[in-house]
Amino acid sequence: MSDQTPEQLAETEARLREWVPEDFPWRMAIKRERGKWFALGVDFDITGHGDTIEDAVEELGELVGHYLGSYFKAGEPFEAAVRPIPKRMQMRIHLSTIALGTLLRFNQSAERLPFPRERSYPSSDLPVEAAALC
């Protein structure tokens, strides 16, 4: 529970939204394995899991929120928190997508590879609660 007043919480949230680049793509890859769903935060190498896709995505949001919160509170730049999954893993996911015959989607960035069931969220829909920072 936060010791911040609602005004302080709103100020923290506003500073957090300024801290995250507006055009940052929130990417995740979703996979089902052994009866569980996994949501991989591609740009942070963090995975949430659950009985449903929604549970996995919700847990991923909470985990990424805590992770980014630690960098934010320490005064580190957002870029320091970004640590994508290894290129080798990106290639495995990419090749499995090709093997499944899934339609591939490419972005303008040469480094961005498509992921099966990938979702991107604009930073205006930031899955980080300021309360997680306190």
N, C-alpha and C positions, 0 to 999 in steps of 0.2 A: 504494500500500500504506500502511496506517495504522501510525503509530508508537505507537498506543494499546494498552494491555494489554486483555485480554478484559473485565476489570472496568470499565475506563474506557470502553470501547466500549459496554458495557451501560448505564452511567450516561448517556452521551451519547444513546443511543437512547431511554432513559426520559425525559430532558429534552425530546427532540424530540417524543415522543408527547404530552407535556403542552403543548408549544408549539402544536400543531395542534388546532384546535377539534374536539371529539369528533363533532359533528354536521355537519362539513363534507362536502358531497357531492362526491366525486371524479367529475367528469363528463368524458366524452369523446365525440367524434363520429368515426365511422370511415367512410372513403371509399376507393374504389378508382379510380385514375386512371393511365392510361398503363402498365398492367401492374404497378403498385406499390400497396401498401396504405398509407394514412395514418391516424394516430390523432391527433386534435386534442385537446389539453387545453383544454377550453372556458374554464376559469377562470383559465388562465395564458397563453393564447395561444401555446402551444408545441406543435410537431408532431413526432411520430416517424414514421418510415417503414420499410418493409421488404417483403420478398417475400411474407410471409404476414401475416395479422392479428396473430398472436401476436408476430411480430418487430416490427411497428409499435408494438404496445402495450408491449412490453418496452423498446424504445428510448424511448418517451414516458416511461415510468417512470424510466428513468435520467436523462433530460434534466430532468424535473421535480425529481428528487432533487437534482441538482447546483444547479439554480436555487434551490430552497427552502433548500438547504444554505448558500448564500451569504448569504441573509437571516438564517438561524438563527445562523450564526457571527458575523455583524455585530451581533447583538443586536437586530435589528429585529423588530417585531411581525409575526405571521403575516399579519395583514390588509394590511400594506404590500406583501406579495408577490402578493396577488390582483390580477390585471389581466385581466378577462374579454375575450374576443374582442369586436371592435366590434359595436355594436347592428345596424349595417347588414349585417354578415356573419351575425349571428344571424337576422335577418329573411330573408336569402337562403336559409339552410339551412331555416328554417321553411317558406318558400313552396315550396321544392323537395320537402319532405316532403308537403305538401298535394297538389302536382301528381302525386306518385307514388301518392296514395291510401293512404298509410301511416296506420295508426291512431295518432292523436296522444295523447300522455300529458301531463297537466299536473300540476304540483306546486303546493303551497300558495303558494309565492312567486310574486308577480305578475311578477317580472323573469325568471323562469326559463322559457325556451322549450324545447320538445321538439326533439331532434335525431335524425336517422335513425341507427339502431343505437347509440343512446346507452347508455352504461353508467355506473352510479354505484357507488362503492365506499365503505363506511363507513371512517372514519379509523382504525378498529382494524386494517384491512387496508392501512394506509398503504404506498404504493409507493415509500417512501424508505428507503434503507439508511443507517444511521448511518455506515457506512464511507465513503459518498459524501461525507460532510461533512468528512472529514479529509484 
